[in-house]
Amino acid sequence: MRLDLSNLAAIIGMALATYACRGGGYWLFRQIRPTPLIRAVLAFIPGTLFVSYVVPALVAGGVRQMVGAAVTLVIMITTGSLIGAIVGGTGAAWLAYSFL
């Protein structure tokens, strides 16, 4: 395997950009004091980002992905176990891929 300098530069650039985004957010919130409304709005961002990644994949995926997502949702609602939902949903999707 050969080290290509353009690939290395791209990896380093992406790492620096990621660090700048994360560090910039921490720096920004040390400088300002968000209002309770802003804090409440920001609390919803992780969930909305997750939905924005998952929904297009489910819509484009078809029945197999829907089976895995449905099983994941049912396990999470009934048990509240994140690990159980991940394992159960992954297993259900694997079975759907094997048999559907």
TILUMVEX-801199 format. One record per atom (N, C-alpha, C, O, CB): x, y, z; atom name; chain. Coordinates in pm, 1 decimal, padded with zeros to 6 digits. Glycine has a CB too. Example, Ala and Ser with C-alpha at 12.3 -4.5 7.8 and 13.67 -1.06 7.14 Angstrom:
BEGIN
        X        Y        Z name chain
  01319.0 -00569.0  00780.0    N     A
  01230.0 -00450.0  00780.0   CA     A
  01320.0 -00330.0  00780.0    C     A
  01423.6 -00331.9  00846.5    O     A
  01130.8 -00447.3  00904.6   CB     A
  01285.0 -00225.0  00708.0    N     A
  01367.0 -00106.0  00714.0   CA     A
  01290.0  00003.0  00787.0    C     A
  01340.9  00113.8  00803.9    O     A
  01408.4 -00059.8  00572.5   CB     A
***
This chain:
BEGIN
        X        Y        Z name chain
  00083.8 -00116.9  00000.0    N     A
  00000.0  00000.0  00000.0   CA     A
  00088.6  00123.7  00000.0    C     A
  00185.9  00131.8  00075.0    O     A
 -00095.5 -00000.4  00120.8   CB     A
  00054.2  00218.9 -00084.3    N     A
  00134.3  00338.4 -00100.9   CA     A
  00061.7  00459.6 -00042.3    C     A
 -00059.5  00473.3 -00058.7    O     A
  00166.5  00361.2 -00249.0   CB     A
  00134.5  00545.8  00024.8    N     A
  00077.7  00667.1  00082.7   CA     A
  00072.7  00775.3 -00024.2    C     A
  00175.9  00816.5 -00077.2    O     A
  00160.1  00714.6  00205.6   CB     A
 -00047.4  00820.5 -00055.2    N     A
 -00065.5  00926.4 -00153.4   CA     A
 -00080.1  01057.7 -00078.1    C     A
 -00164.0  01069.1  00011.3    O     A
 -00189.6  00899.3 -00245.2   CB     A
  00000.5  01156.3 -00113.2    N     A
 -00000.3  01282.7 -00038.9   CA     A
 -00132.5  01357.8 -00052.0    C     A
 -00173.3  01426.6  00041.5    O     A
  00113.0  01371.3 -00086.7   CB     A
 -00199.4  01346.1 -00165.2    N     A
 -00328.1  01415.1 -00178.4   CA     A
 -00432.8  01352.6 -00085.5    C     A
 -00515.4  01424.4 -00029.2    O     A
 -00377.2  01410.3 -00325.0   CB     A
 -00430.3  01219.9 -00068.9    N     A
 -00522.0  01155.6  00025.3   CA     A
 -00491.0  01196.1  00168.6    C     A
 -00581.6  01223.6  00247.3    O     A
 -00514.7  01003.6  00011.4   CB     A
 -00362.5  01199.6  00201.7    N     A
 -00322.2  01239.9  00335.7   CA     A
 -00363.3  01383.8  00363.8    C     A
 -00410.9  01414.3  00473.1    O     A
 -00171.4  01223.6  00353.2   CB     A
 -00345.2  01472.8  00266.0    N     A
 -00384.9  01612.6  00282.4   CA     A
 -00536.2  01624.8  00301.6    C     A
 -00582.3  01705.5  00382.3    O     A
 -00340.0  01695.5  00160.9   CB     A
 -00613.2  01544.8  00227.5    N     A
 -00758.8  01547.7  00241.4   CA     A
 -00801.1  01500.2  00380.0    C     A
 -00889.4  01559.7  00441.7    O     A
 -00824.9  01460.9  00133.3   CB     A
 -00738.5  01393.4  00429.1    N     A
 -00771.6  01341.7  00562.5   CA     A
 -00738.3  01444.6  00669.5    C     A
 -00818.3  01468.5  00760.0    O     A
 -00696.1  01210.1  00590.2   CB     A
 -00622.2  01504.9  00659.7    N     A
 -00582.3  01607.3  00758.2   CA     A
 -00675.4  01727.8  00749.9    C     A
 -00714.1  01783.7  00852.6    O     A
 -00435.2  01651.9  00735.2   CB     A
 -00711.3  01767.9  00628.0    N     A
 -00803.5  01880.6  00611.5   CA     A
 -00940.1  01853.4  00672.1    C     A
 -00998.3  01940.3  00737.0    O     A
 -00819.1  01913.6  00465.1   CB     A
 -00991.5  01732.3  00650.8    N     A
 -01121.7  01696.6  00708.8   CA     A
 -01114.6  01690.1  00861.2    C     A
 -01208.8  01729.8  00929.9    O     A
 -01169.9  01561.7  00652.9   CB     A
 -01003.7  01640.5  00913.4    N     A
 -00987.4  01635.7  01059.1   CA     A
 -00984.0  01776.6  01116.8    C     A
 -01046.4  01802.6  01219.6    O     A
 -00858.9  01559.3  01097.3   CB     A
 -00912.6  01867.1  01052.7    N     A
 -00906.4  02005.5  01100.5   CA     A
 -01042.7  02074.2  01091.4    C     A
 -01080.6  02149.1  01181.4    O     A
 -00802.8  02084.6  01020.2   CB     A
 -01115.8  02048.9  00983.5    N     A
 -01249.0  02108.4  00969.7   CA     A
 -01343.5  02055.9  01077.0    C     A
 -01422.1  02132.0  01133.3    O     A
 -01306.6  02079.6  00830.4   CB     A
 -01336.2  01926.5  01105.6    N     A
 -01419.8  01868.3  01210.8   CA     A
 -01385.2  01927.8  01345.9    C     A
 -01474.1  01964.1  01422.9    O     A
 -01403.6  01716.0  01214.8   CB     A
 -01257.6  01938.0  01374.8    N     A
 -01213.9  01995.7  01501.5   CA     A
 -01257.3  02141.7  01512.1    C     A
 -01300.3  02185.9  01618.6    O     A
 -01061.3  01984.2  01516.0   CB     A
 -01246.2  02216.6  01402.5    N     A
 -01286.0  02357.3  01405.0   CA     A
 -01435.5  02372.7  01431.2    C     A
 -01477.0  02461.9  01505.1    O     A
 -01249.1  02424.9  01273.1   CB     A
 -01516.4  02285.5  01370.7    N     A
 -01661.4  02293.3  01394.0   CA     A
 -01695.8  02261.7  01538.7    C     A
 -01774.9  02332.7  01600.8    O     A
 -01736.2  02197.1  01300.6   CB     A
 -01637.5  02156.8  01592.1    N     A
 -01666.5  02119.7  01730.8   CA     A
 -01610.5  02222.9  01827.6    C     A
 -01680.7  02270.0  01917.1    O     A
 -01609.0  01981.3  01762.6   CB     A
 -01484.4  02257.5  01808.9    N     A
 -01421.2  02355.1  01897.4   CA     A
 -01486.1  02492.0  01886.9    C     A
 -01498.2  02563.5  01986.4    O     A
 -01273.7  02366.0  01866.1   CB     A
 -01528.0  02528.8  01765.5    N     A
 -01594.5  02657.0  01746.8   CA     A
 -01725.5  02665.8  01822.5    C     A
 -01758.9  02770.8  01877.3    O     A
 -01618.9  02681.5  01600.6   CB     A
 -01799.4  02556.9  01825.9    N     A
 -01924.5  02556.0  01902.1   CA     A
 -01901.2  02572.7  02050.8    C     A
 -01971.8  02648.2  02117.7    O     A
 -02000.0  02427.7  01877.1   CB     A
 -01801.0  02501.4  02102.7    N     A
 -01768.8  02516.8  02244.7   CA     A
 -01721.8  02658.4  02274.7    C     A
 -01760.6  02717.1  02375.7    O     A
 -01661.5  02415.7  02286.8   CB     A
 -01638.0  02713.2  02186.6    N     A
 -01588.3  02849.2  02206.4   CA     A
 -01703.8  02948.0  02203.5    C     A
 -01710.5  03037.5  02287.8    O     A
 -01483.9  02885.4  02099.0   CB     A
 -01795.1  02933.1  02107.5    N     A
 -01907.9  03024.3  02094.3   CA     A
 -01994.9  03024.3  02219.5    C     A
 -02035.9  03130.4  02266.5    O     A
 -01991.4  02987.2  01972.8   CB     A
 -02023.1  02907.0  02273.2    N     A
 -02110.8  02901.1  02389.7   CA     A
 -02039.7  02941.7  02518.8    C     A
 -02105.0  02961.4  02621.2    O     A
 -02167.0  02761.7  02404.4   CB     A
 -01909.7  02954.2  02515.4    N     A
 -01841.0  03016.1  02629.5   CA     A
 -01851.4  03167.3  02623.5    C     A
 -01844.7  03234.4  02726.5    O     A
 -01693.7  02973.9  02633.4   CB     A
 -01867.5  03221.5  02503.8    N     A
 -01872.3  03365.8  02484.7   CA     A
 -02011.6  03423.5  02508.2    C     A
 -02024.5  03537.4  02553.0    O     A
 -01825.8  03400.5  02345.6   CB     A
 -02114.3  03347.2  02478.9    N     A
 -02251.0  03396.9  02491.9   CA     A
 -02328.2  03311.9  02592.0    C     A
 -02290.1  03198.7  02621.9    O     A
 -02322.3  03397.1  02355.2   CB     A
 -02435.0  03367.1  02642.4    N     A
 -02526.7  03294.7  02730.3   CA     A
 -02660.8  03282.7  02658.6    C     A
 -02736.5  03379.5  02651.6    O     A
 -02542.7  03367.1  02869.0   CB     A
 -02690.6  03162.9  02604.7    N     A
 -02817.2  03148.8  02532.2   CA     A
 -02937.1  03159.1  02626.6    C     A
 -02931.7  03119.6  02743.1    O     A
 -02820.8  03014.9  02457.4   CB     A
 -03043.1  03212.8  02572.2    N     A
 -03166.9  03226.0  02648.9   CA     A
 -03228.3  03087.3  02668.6    C     A
 -03190.4  02992.7  02599.6    O     A
 -03267.5  03321.8  02577.0   CB     A
 -03322.1  03074.6  02761.5    N     A
 -03389.0  02944.9  02778.7   CA     A
 -03457.1  02895.0  02650.2    C     A
 -03460.2  02774.7  02624.5    O     A
 -03492.3  02955.1  02890.1   CB     A
 -03511.1  02986.8  02570.3    N     A
 -03574.3  02946.4  02444.9   CA     A
 -03471.2  02887.1  02349.9    C     A
 -03496.5  02783.4  02288.6    O     A
 -03645.0  03065.8  02378.9   CB     A
 -03356.1  02950.7  02336.8    N     A
 -03250.1  02899.5  02249.2   CA     A
 -03201.5  02763.5  02299.0    C     A
 -03178.1  02672.8  02219.1    O     A
 -03131.9  02999.5  02241.9   CB     A
 -03186.3  02749.2  02429.5    N     A
 -03144.7  02619.7  02484.6   CA     A
 -03247.8  02510.7  02453.3    C     A
 -03211.0  02397.8  02420.8    O     A
 -03124.0  02630.6  02637.2   CB     A
 -03375.6  02544.2  02462.9    N     A
 -03480.5  02446.6  02433.1   CA     A
 -03477.8  02407.9  02285.7    C     A
 -03494.7  02290.5  02252.6    O     A
 -03618.7  02502.6  02470.7   CB     A
 -03457.0  02504.1  02197.5    N     A
 -03450.0  02475.5  02054.4   CA     A
 -03328.1  02388.0  02024.4    C     A
 -03338.2  02291.4  01948.7    O     A
 -03444.0  02606.9  01972.5   CB     A
 -03214.2  02421.3  02082.9    N     A
 -03092.0  02345.0  02058.3   CA     A
 -03100.8  02201.6  02111.5    C     A
 -03030.8  02113.1  02062.5    O     A
 -02973.6  02415.8  02121.5   CB     A
 -03185.2  02178.9  02210.1    N     A
 -03200.9  02043.5  02264.4   CA     A
 -03263.4  01948.7  02163.0    C     A
 -03245.5  01827.3  02173.0    O     A
 -03286.1  02047.0  02390.7   CB     A
 -03336.7  02002.4  02065.0    N     A
 -03401.8  01918.2  01964.5   CA     A
 -03313.1  01888.6  01844.0    C     A
 -03348.6  01803.8  01762.2    O     A
 -03528.4  01984.1  01917.7   CB     A
 -03200.1  01954.9  01830.7    N     A
 -03116.7  01939.2  01711.2   CA     A
 -03066.5  01796.7  01691.4    C     A
 -03074.7  01747.3  01578.9    O     A
 -02998.9  02032.8  01718.7   CB     A
 -03014.8  01726.7  01793.1    N     A
 -02966.8  01590.2  01766.0   CA     A
 -03074.7  01498.7  01708.4    C     A
 -03046.5  01420.5  01617.6    O     A
 -02912.6  01528.9  01893.3   CB     A
 -03195.1  01507.0  01758.4    N     A
 -03303.2  01423.6  01706.1   CA     A
 -03339.5  01458.2  01563.4    C     A
 -03362.7  01368.9  01481.9    O     A
 -03424.9  01436.5  01793.0   CB     A
 -03344.8  01586.2  01532.2    N     A
 -03379.6  01626.0  01396.0   CA     A
 -03270.3  01587.6  01297.6    C     A
 -03299.6  01550.5  01183.9    O     A
 -03405.1  01776.1  01389.4   CB     A
 -03145.2  01596.0  01339.7    N     A
 -03036.2  01553.1  01251.5   CA     A
 -03044.3  01403.9  01224.6    C     A
 -03024.3  01359.4  01111.5    O     A
 -02899.9  01588.2  01313.0   CB     A
 -03073.7  01326.6  01328.2    N     A
 -03087.1  01181.8  01311.0   CA     A
 -03198.8  01149.4  01212.5    C     A
 -03181.3  01066.4  01123.3    O     A
 -03114.1  01113.6  01446.2   CB     A
 -03312.0  01213.8  01228.3    N     A
 -03425.1  01190.1  01138.8   CA     A
 -03388.2  01229.3  00996.0    C     A
 -03426.2  01160.2  00901.5    O     A
 -03549.4  01268.8  01185.8   CB     A
 -03314.7  01339.2  00979.1    N     A
 -03278.9  01382.9  00843.9   CA     A
 -03183.5  01285.4  00776.1    C     A
 -03176.3  01283.2  00653.2    O     A
 -03216.1  01521.5  00848.3   CB     A
 -03111.0  01205.7  00851.2    N     A
 -03024.6  01102.8  00792.4   CA     A
 -03100.1  00972.6  00767.3    C     A
 -03076.1  00905.0  00667.2    O     A
 -02905.1  01076.2  00883.5   CB     A
 -03189.7  00937.9  00856.4    N     A
 -03255.2  00806.6  00850.0   CA     A
 -03370.5  00803.4  00750.1    C     A
 -03382.4  00707.3  00674.1    O     A
 -03306.4  00767.5  00987.3   CB     A
 -03454.1  00904.0  00748.4    N     A
 -03574.9  00900.9  00664.7   CA     A
 -03543.3  00886.4  00516.2    C     A
 -03606.1  00803.3  00450.6    O     A
 -03656.1  01027.0  00686.6   CB     A
 -03449.5  00962.4  00459.4    N     A
 -03421.4  00940.4  00316.3   CA     A
 -03371.9  00798.7  00286.2    C     A
 -03405.7  00742.7  00181.9    O     A
 -03317.9  01040.8  00268.3   CB     A
 -03293.2  00740.9  00375.3    N     A
 -03246.5  00604.0  00354.2   CA     A
 -03363.0  00505.9  00360.1    C     A
 -03367.2  00410.7  00282.2    O     A
 -03140.4  00566.7  00458.7   CB     A
 -03456.6  00527.6  00450.3    N     A
 -03573.1  00438.7  00458.6   CA     A
 -03661.9  00451.6  00336.1    C     A
 -03710.2  00351.4  00283.5    O     A
 -03654.1  00468.7  00584.5   CB     A
 -03683.7  00573.3  00290.5    N     A
 -03768.8  00594.7  00173.4   CA     A
 -03705.9  00531.7  00049.6    C     A
 -03776.1  00472.0 -00032.1    O     A
 -03792.9  00745.2  00150.6   CB     A
 -03575.3  00544.5  00035.1    N     A
 -03506.9  00488.5 -00081.5   CA     A
 -03485.2  00338.4 -00068.5    C     A
 -03467.5  00269.8 -00169.2    O     A
 -03373.4  00557.7 -00101.9   CB     A
 -03486.3  00286.2  00053.8    N     A
 -03448.0  00147.6  00076.5   CA     A
 -03550.3  00043.6  00039.3    C     A
 -03517.8 -00051.7 -00031.6    O     A
 -03414.6  00130.3  00215.3   CB     A
 -03670.0  00058.4  00083.9    N     A
 -03770.6 -00042.4  00054.0   CA     A
 -03813.0 -00122.1  00176.0    C     A
 -03795.5 -00079.0  00290.0    O     A
 -03719.2 -00135.5 -00050.9   CB     A
 -03869.2 -00239.4  00149.5    N     A
 -03931.1 -00321.0  00253.7   CA     A
 -03829.2 -00368.9  00357.5    C     A
 -03858.6 -00367.8  00477.0    O     A
 -04001.0 -00440.8  00191.0   CB     A
 -03713.1 -00409.6  00314.9    N     A
 -03614.8 -00464.6  00408.4   CA     A
 -03572.3 -00360.9  00513.1    C     A
 -03563.4 -00391.3  00632.0    O     A
 -03491.9 -00515.0  00332.0   CB     A
 -03546.8 -00240.1  00467.3    N     A
 -03509.0 -00135.7  00562.5   CA     A
 -03625.3 -00099.2  00653.7    C     A
 -03605.7 -00070.3  00771.8    O     A
 -03459.8 -00011.6  00488.4   CB     A
 -03745.8 -00100.5  00599.0    N     A
 -03863.4 -00069.4  00680.6   CA     A
 -03884.4 -00174.0  00789.6    C     A
 -03923.4 -00140.1  00901.3    O     A
 -03988.4 -00059.8  00592.4   CB     A
 -03858.7 -00300.8  00758.0    N     A
 -03871.4 -00406.7  00858.1   CA     A
 -03773.9 -00382.4  00972.3    C     A
 -03812.5 -00388.5  01089.0    O     A
 -03846.7 -00545.3  00794.9   CB     A
 -03648.7 -00355.1  00940.3    N     A
 -03548.6 -00327.9  01042.9   CA     A
 -03583.8 -00206.5  01126.5    C     A
 -03568.2 -00208.3  01248.6    O     A
 -03413.3 -00308.3  00979.5   CB     A
 -03631.4 -00100.5  01061.7    N     A
 -03668.5  00021.1  01134.7   CA     A
 -03789.9 -00002.7  01223.8    C     A
 -03794.1  00045.8  01336.8    O     A
 -03697.1  00135.4  01036.8   CB     A
 -03887.9 -00076.4  01174.0    N     A
 -04008.4 -00103.1  01252.9   CA     A
 -03975.3 -00186.4  01376.5    C     A
 -04023.4 -00157.2  01486.0    O     A
 -04113.7 -00175.3  01167.2   CB     A
 -03893.6 -00289.8  01359.1    N     A
 -03855.6 -00373.0  01473.7   CA     A
 -03775.5 -00290.6  01574.9    C     A
 -03795.9 -00302.6  01695.7    O     A
 -03773.3 -00496.0  01427.0   CB     A
 -03684.7 -00207.4  01524.8    N     A
 -03607.0 -00120.5  01613.3   CA     A
 -03699.3 -00030.3  01694.6    C     A
 -03682.7 -00016.2  01815.7    O     A
 -03507.6 -00035.4  01532.0   CB     A
 -03795.2  00029.6  01628.1    N     A
 -03888.3  00120.8  01696.0   CA     A
 -03973.0  00047.8  01799.5    C     A
 -03991.9  00097.4  01910.6    O     A
 -03979.4  00189.4  01593.9   CB     A
 -04023.7 -00068.7  01764.0    N     A
 -04106.6 -00145.7  01858.0   CA     A
 -04026.4 -00186.2  01981.3    C     A
 -04074.8 -00173.6  02093.7    O     A
 -04163.9 -00271.0  01789.3   CB     A
 -03904.6 -00234.7  01960.9    N     A
 -03821.7 -00275.5  02074.7   CA     A
 -03788.4 -00155.2  02162.6    C     A
 -03791.0 -00165.0  02285.2    O     A
 -03691.8 -00343.3  02025.9   CB     A
 -03757.5 -00042.5  02100.4    N     A
 -03722.3  00076.0  02178.6   CA     A
 -03841.1  00125.7  02260.1    C     A
 -03825.2  00164.8  02375.7    O     A
 -03671.7  00187.2  02086.8   CB     A
 -03959.0  00124.4  02200.7    N     A
 -04078.6  00171.6  02272.1   CA     A
 -04116.1  00076.0  02385.1    C     A
 -04151.2  00119.4  02494.8    O     A
 -04197.2  00186.9  02174.6   CB     A
 -04108.5 -00053.1  02358.0    N     A
 -04153.4 -00149.6  02459.4   CA     A
 -04052.8 -00170.5  02572.0    C     A
 -04091.7 -00184.8  02687.9    O     A
 -04182.4 -00281.9  02394.1   CB     A
 -03924.3 -00172.4  02539.1    N     A
 -03824.2 -00201.9  02642.6   CA     A
 -03746.4 -00079.7  02689.2    C     A
 -03700.3 -00075.1  02803.3    O     A
 -03727.7 -00304.4  02591.4   CB     A
 -03731.7  00018.5  02602.5    N     A
 -03650.4  00134.8  02637.0   CA     A
 -03501.0  00106.8  02632.6    C     A
 -03420.8  00189.1  02676.5    O     A
 -03687.5  00183.8  02773.6   CB     A
 -03464.0 -00007.7  02580.4    N     A
 -03323.1 -00047.6  02574.3   CA     A
 -03263.9 -00010.1  02439.3    C     A
 -03304.5 -00064.3  02336.5    O     A
 -03307.8 -00199.3  02599.3   CB     A
 -03168.8  00081.5  02438.8    N     A
 -03105.0  00122.1  02315.0   CA     A
 -03025.7  00006.9  02253.5    C     A
 -03032.2 -00016.7  02132.8    O     A
 -03014.1  00241.7  02339.3   CB     A
 -02951.4 -00064.0  02337.1    N     A
 -02872.5 -00177.6  02287.7   CA     A
 -02964.9 -00285.0  02230.0    C     A
 -02938.6 -00338.6  02122.3    O     A
 -02785.0 -00237.3  02401.4   CB     A
 -03072.3 -00316.0  02301.2    N     A
 -03167.4 -00415.3  02251.8   CA     A
 -03230.2 -00373.9  02120.1    C     A
 -03249.7 -00457.1  02031.5    O     A
 -03275.7 -00439.3  02354.1   CB     A
 -03262.1 -00245.0  02106.5    N     A
 -03322.0 -00195.9  01982.7   CA     A
 -03223.8 -00205.6  01867.0    C     A
 -03261.7 -00243.7  01756.2    O     A
 -03369.2 -00051.5  01999.6   CB     A
 -03098.2 -00171.4  01891.9    N     A
 -02997.1 -00179.1  01786.0   CA     A
 -02976.3 -00324.4  01742.8    C     A
 -02975.6 -00354.7  01623.5    O     A
 -02863.2 -00117.5  01834.0   CB     A
 -02959.5 -00412.6  01839.3    N     A
 -02935.7 -00553.3  01807.7   CA     A
 -03059.0 -00615.2  01740.2    C     A
 -03046.7 -00685.0  01639.6    O     A
 -02899.5 -00631.9  01935.9   CB     A
 -03176.7 -00589.3  01795.9    N     A
 -03298.8 -00645.6  01738.5   CA     A
 -03328.4 -00592.4  01599.5    C     A
 -03365.4 -00669.1  01510.6    O     A
 -03415.6 -00617.3  01828.6   CB     A
 -03312.7 -00463.4  01579.6    N     A
 -03337.0 -00404.9  01447.6   CA     A
 -03237.4 -00452.6  01344.2    C     A
 -03273.3 -00480.1  01229.7    O     A
 -03332.7 -00254.6  01455.7   CB     A
 -03111.3 -00462.3  01385.5    N     A
 -03008.6 -00513.1  01293.3   CA     A
 -03036.1 -00658.3  01257.2    C     A
 -03023.6 -00697.3  01141.1    O     A
 -02868.1 -00499.7  01355.3   CB     A
 -03073.6 -00738.6  01356.9    N     A
 -03106.6 -00878.1  01330.7   CA     A
 -03227.5 -00892.1  01239.9    C     A
 -03228.9 -00976.4  01150.2    O     A
 -03131.7 -00950.8  01460.4   CB     A
 -03328.8 -00809.8  01262.7    N     A
 -03448.8 -00816.0  01178.9   CA     A
 -03416.3 -00775.8  01035.2    C     A
 -03465.3 -00837.5  00940.6    O     A
 -03559.4 -00724.9  01235.9   CB     A
 -03334.1 -00672.9  01018.9    N     A
 -03295.0 -00632.0  00883.8   CA     A
 -03212.9 -00741.5  00816.5    C     A
 -03228.6 -00766.0  00696.9    O     A
 -03214.8 -00500.2  00887.9   CB     A
 -03126.3 -00806.9  00891.8    N     A
 -03046.2 -00915.6  00836.5   CA     A
 -03136.1 -01031.3  00790.6    C     A
 -03117.2 -01087.5  00682.7    O     A
 -02944.0 -00965.3  00941.0   CB     A
 -03233.2 -01064.8  00874.2    N     A
 -03327.9 -01170.4  00836.0   CA     A
 -03410.0 -01128.9  00712.7    C     A
 -03436.1 -01210.4  00624.1    O     A
 -03422.3 -01203.0  00954.4   CB     A
 -03449.9 -01002.3  00708.7    N     A
 -03525.7 -00955.1  00592.6   CA     A
 -03441.9 -00964.4  00466.7    C     A
 -03492.9 -01002.9  00361.4    O     A
 -03573.3 -00810.9  00613.7   CB     A
 -03315.1 -00930.2  00475.2    N     A
 -03227.4 -00942.8  00359.1   CA     A
 -03208.1 -01089.1  00318.8    C     A
 -03191.7 -01120.0  00200.8    O     A
 -03091.9 -00878.3  00388.3   CB     A
 -03210.1 -01178.0  00416.8    N     A
 -03188.7 -01319.3  00387.6   CA     A
 -03311.5 -01385.3  00323.7    C     A
 -03297.4 -01473.8  00239.2    O     A
 -03151.6 -01392.7  00514.8   CB     A
 -03431.3 -01342.6  00363.8    N     A
 -03550.1 -01412.9  00321.7   CA     A
 -03643.8 -01333.6  00229.5    C     A
 -03731.5 -01392.8  00166.6    O     A
 -03624.1 -01454.6  00441.0   CB     A
 -03627.6 -01205.4  00220.5    N     A
 -03719.2 -01127.1  00134.3   CA     A
 -03654.5 -01093.8  00001.8    C     A
 -03716.3 -01029.0 -00082.5    O     A
 -03762.4 -00997.5  00204.3   CB     A
***
